[in-house]
Amino acid sequence: MPLFAILTLFPEALEPYTRESILGVAQTKGQAEILLVDLRDFTRDRHRTVDDRPFGGGPGMLLRPEPIVEAVEWLEAKYGRFRKFAACPSGRVFRQQVADEIAREQRVLILCGRYEGFDDRVRQLCGFEDLSLGDFVLSGGELPALTIVEACVRLLPGVLGNEESAAADSFRKDGLLDHPHYTRPRTYRGLEVPEVLVSGDHAAVERWREETARKRTRVRRPDLLKNTNNPENASASEADDAPDRAN
Ligand SMILES: C[S@@+](CC[C@H](N)C(=O)[O-])C[C@H]1O[C@@H](n2cnc3c(N)ncnc32)[C@H](O)[C@@H]1O
């Protein structure tokens, strides 16, 4: 069973989320294990100190290297080698393809930084790969870690039922965005559900979904068309560029 270990100063903040919904069910069914490791358990002083001031001065504090390195060593001695990531705004940007790649690993470890981050030597000592959620700065790596784990766990075999299949999601089918979705009521505040979706013509519904997914991708994320080898690349230049707020 794939094991995801999260090194954090706030295991109690993450714990409720990992017990709910997809992550909770996947663990109950034995499809994945999520281990929350408290960095303070690897301190040696009475105050369980994990941080210190940066050499060279400047604002803020940094996570000291010892608790991180010792937590990693403890985990690897107990479970074997992990693929190790550090949440970091200057890392490789986390995308669906990265989730696909990580979801194939048997043991994944994610380090959550805090304060100004962590002593840079842990990268070399532990072999962390930096992963960023995007070009913004959060106060800690806990939300990135949960995001990464959830994106990976939902890809594991059997975790999603047919109804929630990941295969039809954005970034999957030809790398396109998802098509628009509608449910009941058929008319709401004067807005109708597109006629084709209630026509009963399955082939027409499929065509509509493909067309709207392509159109939405062209308008909102033309960069995705360049990154994939899907047939839409050929027609991207003849795109209808007009932003379509309805779709
Ligand atoms: C306040 S941030 C440190 C920011 C760091 N001084 C910088 O400018 O790159 C504290 C921690 O939050 C996490 N973090 C913040 N933004 C992130 C992002 N966009 N992606 C991944 N982790 C992030 C990292 O673990 C980081 O060590």
The ligand as a Gaussian input file, in Angstrom:
#p B3LYP/6-31G(d) Opt

LIG

0 1
 C        6.530000      31.813000       4.308000
 S        7.022000      30.438000       3.355000
 C        8.707000      30.758000       3.065000
 C        8.887000      31.533000       1.819000
 C       10.351000      31.675000       1.418000
 N       11.034000      32.599000       2.271000
 C       10.380000      32.156000      -0.020000
 O       10.246000      33.357000      -0.239000
 O       10.490000      31.311000      -0.916000
 C        7.066000      29.131000       4.531000
 C        6.891000      27.757000       3.936000
 O        5.620000      27.663000       3.315000
 C        5.657000      26.713000       2.264000
 N        5.180000      27.371000       1.032000
 C        4.813000      28.658000       0.910000
 N        4.391000      28.927000      -0.328000
 C        4.473000      27.773000      -1.025000
 C        4.190000      27.404000      -2.373000
 N        3.746000      28.278000      -3.257000
 N        4.400000      26.129000      -2.726000
 C        4.867000      25.227000      -1.841000
 N        5.166000      25.521000      -0.563000
 C        4.976000      26.769000      -0.151000
 C        7.099000      26.236000       2.154000
 O        7.208000      25.000000       2.816000
 C        7.855000      27.325000       2.870000
 O        9.074000      26.852000       3.430000

